[in-house]
Amino acid sequence: MANPWLKKNPFMSMWLSAANRVAGTVRGQATAEARRNLKAAMSAPASPPASKAKSKPKSKGRR
């Protein structure tokens, strides 16, 4: 008697193909986001720090 688990199932094949496609899309988007974050993190320390606005000295009022 043949093993029924070894028979081809076209519905299972279509379902697995769709699931694999979705997983590939999600993996690609996650990889792209991680690369963007890494690129931003690597370039942030290389740029000079933003200059702080100098505050005016407080005038000494009347006593």
Distance bins in CASP14 RR format, pairs under 12 A and 6 or more apart:
PFRMAT RR
TARGET T0000
AUTHOR 0000-0000-0000
RMODE 2
METHOD distances of the structure
MODEL  1
5 12 0 0 0 0 0 1 0 0 0 0 0
7 13 0 0 0 0 0 1 0 0 0 0 0
8 14 0 0 0 0 0 1 0 0 0 0 0
9 15 0 0 0 0 1 0 0 0 0 0 0
9 16 0 0 0 0 1 0 0 0 0 0 0
10 16 0 0 0 0 0 1 0 0 0 0 0
10 17 0 0 0 0 0 1 0 0 0 0 0
11 17 0 0 0 0 0 1 0 0 0 0 0
11 18 0 0 0 0 0 1 0 0 0 0 0
12 18 0 0 0 0 0 1 0 0 0 0 0
12 19 0 0 0 0 0 1 0 0 0 0 0
13 19 0 0 0 0 0 1 0 0 0 0 0
13 20 0 0 0 0 0 1 0 0 0 0 0
14 20 0 0 0 0 0 1 0 0 0 0 0
14 21 0 0 0 0 0 1 0 0 0 0 0
15 21 0 0 0 0 0 1 0 0 0 0 0
15 22 0 0 0 0 0 1 0 0 0 0 0
16 22 0 0 0 0 0 1 0 0 0 0 0
16 23 0 0 0 0 0 1 0 0 0 0 0
17 23 0 0 0 0 0 1 0 0 0 0 0
17 24 0 0 0 0 0 1 0 0 0 0 0
18 24 0 0 0 0 0 1 0 0 0 0 0
18 25 0 0 0 0 0 1 0 0 0 0 0
19 25 0 0 0 0 0 1 0 0 0 0 0
19 26 0 0 0 0 0 1 0 0 0 0 0
20 26 0 0 0 0 0 1 0 0 0 0 0
20 27 0 0 0 0 0 1 0 0 0 0 0
21 27 0 0 0 0 0 1 0 0 0 0 0
21 28 0 0 0 0 0 1 0 0 0 0 0
22 28 0 0 0 0 0 1 0 0 0 0 0
22 29 0 0 0 0 0 1 0 0 0 0 0
23 29 0 0 0 0 0 1 0 0 0 0 0
23 30 0 0 0 0 0 1 0 0 0 0 0
24 30 0 0 0 0 1 0 0 0 0 0 0
24 31 0 0 0 0 1 0 0 0 0 0 0
24 32 0 0 0 0 0 1 0 0 0 0 0
25 31 0 0 0 0 0 1 0 0 0 0 0
25 32 0 0 0 0 0 1 0 0 0 0 0
26 32 0 0 0 0 0 1 0 0 0 0 0
26 33 0 0 0 0 0 1 0 0 0 0 0
27 33 0 0 0 0 0 1 0 0 0 0 0
27 34 0 0 0 0 0 1 0 0 0 0 0
28 34 0 0 0 0 1 0 0 0 0 0 0
28 35 0 0 0 0 1 0 0 0 0 0 0
28 36 0 0 0 0 0 1 0 0 0 0 0
29 35 0 0 0 0 0 1 0 0 0 0 0
29 36 0 0 0 0 0 1 0 0 0 0 0
30 36 0 0 0 0 0 1 0 0 0 0 0
30 37 0 0 0 0 0 1 0 0 0 0 0
31 37 0 0 0 0 0 1 0 0 0 0 0
31 38 0 0 0 0 0 1 0 0 0 0 0
32 38 0 0 0 0 0 1 0 0 0 0 0
32 39 0 0 0 0 0 1 0 0 0 0 0
33 39 0 0 0 0 0 1 0 0 0 0 0
33 40 0 0 0 0 0 1 0 0 0 0 0
34 40 0 0 0 0 0 1 0 0 0 0 0
34 41 0 0 0 0 0 1 0 0 0 0 0
35 41 0 0 0 0 0 1 0 0 0 0 0
35 42 0 0 0 0 0 1 0 0 0 0 0
36 42 0 0 0 0 0 1 0 0 0 0 0
36 43 0 0 0 0 0 1 0 0 0 0 0
37 43 0 0 0 0 0 1 0 0 0 0 0
37 44 0 0 0 0 0 1 0 0 0 0 0
38 44 0 0 0 0 0 1 0 0 0 0 0
39 46 0 0 0 0 0 1 0 0 0 0 0
40 46 0 0 0 0 0 1 0 0 0 0 0
40 47 0 0 0 0 0 1 0 0 0 0 0
41 47 0 0 0 0 0 1 0 0 0 0 0
44 50 0 0 0 0 0 1 0 0 0 0 0
END
